[in-house]
Amino acid sequence: MKGFLSFTVLAVLLLVHSSQAVYVQDGDLKFSLESVKKLKELMDENRRINPRFALSMASYSLCEEKDLPEEFQSVCKREDASMIFERLNLAVQDPDLCEICANAACAGCF
């Protein structure tokens, strides 16, 4: 009986945790952790293709990427879009730290 009770408590905790939405915040902007991970993936991909990516940001826009998550479209309309994308990328350099909210930019977990 004790083992069943422990399993039940663990199952409930996992269910509660999985229902919590982890998000990454930059100022007053909030984005889902999954979308920011996708953004990081796109940025990393472009850095591999073009090692001078950081220098060529003026001529390249992530907003032109067809795989950019929809929730970033509002950022694309801003002049500081590239800086916001860079800060979000930095926030998820180690996504595991974000998932446990060890990074101040990440929230929505416990």
C-alpha positions in Angstrom: 0.0 0.0 0.0 2.8 2.4 0.9 4.5 1.8 -2.5 1.2 2.5 -4.3 0.8 5.7 -2.4 4.3 6.9 -3.2 3.7 6.0 -6.9 0.4 8.0 -6.9 2.1 11.1 -5.3 4.9 10.9 -7.9 2.4 10.5 -10.8 0.4 13.6 -9.6 3.6 15.6 -9.2 4.7 14.7 -12.7 1.3 15.6 -14.1 1.3 19.0 -12.3 4.9 19.6 -13.5 4.1 18.7 -17.1 1.1 21.0 -17.1 3.3 24.0 -16.1 4.3 26.0 -19.1 7.9 27.0 -19.0 8.6 30.3 -20.8 11.5 32.5 -21.5 11.2 36.2 -20.8 13.0 39.2 -22.3 11.7 42.4 -20.8 8.0 42.4 -21.2 8.1 39.7 -23.9 7.4 36.0 -23.1 8.0 33.1 -25.3 7.5 29.3 -24.8 10.6 27.4 -24.0 10.0 25.1 -27.0 9.9 28.1 -29.4 13.1 29.6 -28.0 14.8 26.2 -28.3 13.7 26.2 -32.0 15.1 29.8 -32.4 18.4 28.6 -30.9 18.5 25.7 -33.3 18.0 28.1 -36.3 20.7 30.4 -35.0 23.1 27.6 -34.4 22.4 26.2 -37.8 23.2 29.6 -39.4 26.4 30.0 -37.4 27.6 26.6 -38.7 26.8 27.6 -42.3 28.3 31.1 -41.8 30.8 31.3 -39.0 30.8 35.1 -39.3 27.0 35.1 -38.6 27.4 37.5 -35.7 29.0 40.0 -38.0 26.5 39.5 -40.8 23.4 40.0 -38.7 22.7 43.3 -40.5 22.4 41.5 -43.8 20.5 38.4 -42.5 17.2 38.2 -40.7 15.9 35.3 -38.7 12.5 36.6 -39.6 13.1 35.3 -43.2 13.4 31.8 -41.9 10.3 29.7 -42.8 10.8 27.6 -39.7 10.8 30.5 -37.3 8.0 29.9 -34.7 4.9 32.1 -35.3 5.1 33.7 -31.8 8.2 35.6 -32.9 6.4 37.5 -35.7 5.8 40.4 -33.4 9.5 40.6 -32.6 10.3 40.7 -36.3 8.4 44.0 -36.5 10.8 45.6 -34.0 14.0 47.4 -34.8 15.8 45.6 -31.9 14.7 42.1 -33.1 18.3 40.8 -33.6 19.2 41.8 -30.1 16.1 40.2 -28.6 16.8 37.0 -30.5 20.4 37.0 -29.3 19.4 37.4 -25.6 16.8 34.6 -26.0 19.5 32.4 -27.5 21.8 33.2 -24.6 19.1 32.3 -22.1 18.8 28.8 -23.4 22.5 28.0 -23.9 21.9 25.2 -21.5 18.2 24.4 -21.9 18.2 22.1 -18.9 18.9 25.1 -16.6 15.9 26.9 -18.1 13.6 23.9 -17.6 14.4 24.0 -13.9 14.3 27.8 -13.8 17.9 28.1 -12.7 18.2 30.9 -15.3 16.5 34.2 -14.3 15.1 34.6 -17.8 13.1 31.4 -17.5 9.9 31.0 -15.5 6.8 28.9 -15.2 8.3 25.9 -13.4 9.1 25.0 -9.9 
